[in-house]
Amino acid sequence: MADHGTVEYATATGNDLAAHEGTYEGFVHMAFIGTLHVANILIGLAIGAVAGHWGVAACVFVLATGIALRGLMSGAKAPLAIMTVFSLLALAVTA
């Protein structure tokens, strides 16, 4: 039968739960930024290909990429979410 001794996790040296939580927060942040950036690219492609306004689409690509890079470096999520709303408004206006 199995030996039921002390719990290894509670007594192990080097428990770095804070590092694990930090890594998880970083992963969630990168997933959020990446998802919104891909959404902005798709909206830009819809503006360019469907509506035929490639100049507006290029602006969406450049702005979304810049804001996504800034969000990755600074940890901010709101600017890219606002950019996504503006991209949807640009799609509505050009369609």
Buried (B, 14 or more C-beta within 10 A) or exposed (E): EEEEEEEEEEEEEEEEEEEEEEEEEEEEBEEBBEEBBEBBBEBBEBBBEEBEBEEBBEBBBEBBBEBBEBBBEEEBBEBBBEBBEBBBEBBEEBE
